[in-house]
Amino acid sequence: MRFSTKIAAAVLASIPQALGVRLYVGTTSGPLVTIEFNGASVSQISTDSNATPAPTWQTLVGTSFLVSTNEGPWNGQGSVVSYSIGSTGQLTKINSQNGLNGLLHASVSPAGNFVAAAAYNGHGVVVYPLSSSGVLSSVSQQFTYNTPTGPVPNRQDGSHPHQVIFDPTGKFLFANDLGADLIRIYSVNNGGLTEYTTVTAPPGSGPRHGIFVETSVGTIYYLVGEVGNTIIAYKVSYPSGGISLTSFQQVSSYGSATVPAKNPQPTAAEIQISPDKKFAYVSNRGDVSFAGNPGQDSISAWKINSDGTLQFIQLLKAGGSTPRHFSLDPSGQYVAVALQYTNRIAFFRRDATTGLWPDTPVATWSSPNGPVCVQWLSGLGSTTTTTTTTSTTAIITTTHSSPSVRTTTTTTTTTAIITTTHSSPSVRTTTTTTTPSSTTPVRTTTTTPSQQLQNQWGQCGGVGWTGPTACVAGTTCTVLNP
């Protein structure tokens, strides 16, 4: 008996496209701008003037809505403005509501039913009900303070809430009060806030911005002190349904480097954590730690140890002057820095293994004057969808001793990859279904949230492929880019 095998294969695949990703830039000069970044260049999509004169903070509500604060004129009334987000990222105003002067930061409640805003010049915190369609109602609660202030008269002349942030349980809200050296804590009820307690920060630290991190040792709250150029680490616990903070580390925002002697004094600003929770970053303004023409301010890079303590790595170039805000994209590949006095957004490619980025940005964008907030829009409606159809035909021919007997077996396998983007910016599901002949089992795989973000941001196909080692939480991406 003679046996011969012939295998024929045909593969058809559509290659993922490197779609651009939208970001929102708030400024002190009036415009709120939508831009697009594709990993190498930046283009402007649209501009909006409904939050003038100073749309200095933007908060995303999923991928459908955006809320912007408006600080208002120096001695005038501030406001909050809600927008719907269009298919290309453009903003359409829904409505606005007035409030205290100096509304410079806002957060949306975990239930999505109200907005809390910090009023720096208005010395308080205000609450606005928010409907499911993005409509803001007038102020429902207002907390103002005239309390003892910190020991730095020219900066701590009154209560100055600078940020409002919800804890991971969604049951508490922290308001960092720069002027009073306090963390004001509120409990969250169905539609608003109740004053709960205060935590005293180190005198003269000037609490500005903080961030929560869930670690193996529990919840940590890292707080940046603007006036004292400090980072304070707190262990967060929840005794009997309440909340308690215990500080366990205080370091300079310059790490082992010396705070530059400048007039006016350099001031720390923003804090961000990498998606894999391995690194922390804090921006420093007015330090000109890197010489040149012009010189550059710095962003300090830190390793987060297993016990939650911060270990200084080095100072990184910010790309220009006064990095009031910066943010990491959801995959952690890129950093966007809002350089207030350079009037520029600088994009750096970040190394996920070392946590560092090079001195030279991969792209820059010339902004309207005073860019002070840059937020990434994740989970785009027009994301890359790849459908791969593979047909493999195996023809096995057996020639028997009898010339009239011939047996041929043909097997065809088709694989389709379907990607679905959900409304949540952090949830993306990819399902791989294999439909073979009846003798081959069917396999269905659903990715984890960390893998979903990697696929969305191109580490598993698309912009800037870097391989599975760059995926967050140590996951692999092979199922997303077979």
MOZI-V268424 format. One record per pair of residues at least 24 apart in sequence whose ideal C-beta (glycine too) atoms are under 8 Angstrom apart, sorted by sequence separation. I is the first residue (numbers start at 1). GAP is how many residues later the second one is. If there is no record, write none. Layout:
i->[I/I]
gap->[GAP/GAP]
//
This chain:
i->[29/30/31/77/78/79/100/155/156/172/181/183/201/204/212/221/229/262/279/280/296/297/299/320/343/390/412/413/428/451/26/29/30/66/76/78/156/181/182/205/229/262/278/279/290/296/297/319/343/389/390/411/412/427/428/430/448/450/451/455/28/32/55/70/75/78/80/100/114/181/202/262/278/289/294/295/297/320/343/345/389/411/426/451/454/455/27/99/179/183/205/260/277/290/294/299/319/343/344/388/389/413/426/428/448/27/28/51/178/202/259/260/318/334/343/388/411/428/451/26/27/65/72/99/150/178/224/253/260/319/338/341/345/387/388/411/451/26/51/71/72/149/150/177/178/202/229/254/280/340/387/26/50/71/72/97/149/150/176/201/253/266/273/284/340/386/387/26/71/145/148/149/176/257/339/340/447/50/70/71/147/176/254/288/338/385/386/447/24/69/176/279/284/338/385/445/48/69/80/123/124/145/147/199/254/281/283/286/338/384/421/24/32/69/123/125/174/285/286/338/383/419/69/80/123/124/229/231/285/337/68/123/229/230/285/299/336/383/67/78/94/97/121/125/145/229/284/285/94/95/96/97/98/99/120/183/227/231/283/316/336/381/67/78/94/95/97/98/120/143/226/283/316/380/24/26/46/94/97/100/119/120/226/283/297/313/314/317/319/379/28/45/46/48/50/78/99/118/143/225/226/257/283/313/379/45/46/78/100/118/168/224/254/379/45/46/48/51/118/162/163/165/167/224/255/281/319/379/383/50/75/118/162/163/165/168/196/197/199/224/254/330/379/57/59/61/74/117/162/163/165/174/176/196/224/253/255/281/325/327/329/378/379/432/56/57/59/67/69/80/82/116/156/178/202/294/324/325/326/327/328/330/377/378/379/57/59/71/178/222/231/324/325/327/329/379/430/71/84/125/143/156/430/432/61/83/140/141/155/168/222/231/82/140/141/143/151/152/167/303/36/82/150/151/270/275/82/150/152/167/269/270/272/274/281/283/301/34/81/150/229/269/270/272/275/285/301/34/59/80/110/123/150/256/269/270/272/275/276/34/105/107/109/116/118/255/275/104/105/106/107/118/120/185/222/224/255/257/274/32/105/107/111/125/249/251/255/110/208/209/211/213/248/249/255/109/125/208/209/210/211/248/249/251/254/129/183/209/211/215/67/214/162/213/127/22/107/127/22/24/125/61/65/67/167/169/64/156/172/231/155/171/61/235/383/152/233/378/386/167/233/274/276/279/380/113/114/116/150/233/278/379/384/110/113/114/274/378/384/109/111/231/378/274/220/222/215/217/216/217/218/213/215/217/215/213/330/330/352/349/353/352/353/352/352/331/330/331/333/331/333/330/331/333/330/331/329/331/333/333/333/333/332/331/332/331/275/275/276/275/276/276/89/89/85/87/88/39/87/37/37/42/42/21/35/37/28/23/25/63/57/58/60/63/56/57/59/63/56/58/60/62/63/55/63/25/42/44/47/23/40/41/42/39/40/42/37/35/33/33/31/30/29/27/29/27/28/29/25/27/28/27/27/28/26/27/25/26/26/25/26/24/25/24/23/24/23/23/24/22/23/21/22/21/21/22/21/64/63/19/62/62/63/19/62/19/19/60/17/16/16/15/14/13/14/14/13/12/13/12/13/12/11/12/11/10/9/10/9/10/9/7/8/7/8/7/8/7/5/6/5/6/5/6/5/4/3/4/3/1/2/1/1/1/39/39/38/39/21/18/16/21/19/18/19/16/17/18/16/18]
gap->[24/24/24/24/24/24/24/24/24/24/24/24/24/24/24/24/24/24/24/24/24/24/24/24/24/24/24/24/24/24/25/25/25/25/25/25/25/25/25/25/25/25/25/25/25/25/25/25/25/25/25/25/25/25/25/25/25/25/25/25/26/26/26/26/26/26/26/26/26/26/26/26/26/26/26/26/26/26/26/26/26/26/26/26/26/26/27/27/27/27/27/27/27/27/27/27/27/27/27/27/27/27/27/27/27/28/28/28/28/28/28/28/28/28/28/28/28/28/28/29/29/29/29/29/29/29/29/29/29/29/29/29/29/29/29/29/29/30/30/30/30/30/30/30/30/30/30/30/30/30/30/31/31/31/31/31/31/31/31/31/31/31/31/31/31/31/31/32/32/32/32/32/32/32/32/32/32/33/33/33/33/33/33/33/33/33/33/33/34/34/34/34/34/34/34/34/35/35/35/35/35/35/35/35/35/35/35/35/35/35/35/36/36/36/36/36/36/36/36/36/36/36/37/37/37/37/37/37/37/37/38/38/38/38/38/38/38/38/39/39/39/39/39/39/39/39/39/39/40/40/40/40/40/40/40/40/40/40/40/40/40/40/41/41/41/41/41/41/41/41/41/41/41/41/42/42/42/42/42/42/42/42/42/42/42/42/42/42/42/42/43/43/43/43/43/43/43/43/43/43/43/43/43/43/43/44/44/44/44/44/44/44/44/44/45/45/45/45/45/45/45/45/45/45/45/45/45/45/45/46/46/46/46/46/46/46/46/46/46/46/46/46/46/47/47/47/47/47/47/47/47/47/47/47/47/47/47/47/47/47/47/47/47/47/48/48/48/48/48/48/48/48/48/48/48/48/48/48/48/48/48/48/48/48/48/49/49/49/49/49/49/49/49/49/49/49/49/50/50/50/50/50/50/50/51/51/51/51/51/51/51/51/52/52/52/52/52/52/52/52/53/53/53/53/53/53/54/54/54/54/54/54/54/54/54/54/54/55/55/55/55/55/55/55/55/55/55/56/56/56/56/56/56/56/56/56/56/56/56/57/57/57/57/57/57/57/57/58/58/58/58/58/58/58/58/58/58/58/58/59/59/59/59/59/59/59/59/60/60/60/60/60/60/60/60/61/61/61/61/61/61/61/61/61/61/62/62/62/62/62/63/63/64/64/65/66/66/66/67/67/68/69/69/69/69/69/70/71/71/71/72/72/73/73/73/75/75/75/75/76/76/76/76/76/76/77/77/77/77/77/77/77/77/78/78/78/78/78/78/79/79/79/79/81/88/88/89/89/90/90/90/91/91/91/93/95/95/96/114/115/116/117/117/118/120/122/123/123/124/125/125/126/126/126/127/127/128/128/130/131/133/137/138/139/140/141/175/178/196/197/197/198/288/291/292/294/294/295/295/297/299/303/305/308/310/310/312/313/313/314/315/315/315/315/316/316/316/316/317/317/317/317/317/318/318/320/321/321/321/322/322/322/322/323/323/323/326/330/334/335/337/338/339/340/340/341/341/341/342/342/342/343/344/344/345/345/346/346/347/348/348/349/349/350/351/351/352/353/353/354/354/355/355/356/357/358/359/359/360/361/361/362/362/363/363/364/365/365/367/368/370/371/372/373/373/374/375/376/376/377/377/378/379/379/380/381/382/382/383/383/384/385/385/386/386/387/387/388/389/389/390/390/391/391/392/393/395/395/396/397/397/398/399/400/419/424/425/425/436/440/442/442/443/444/444/445/445/445/446/446]
//
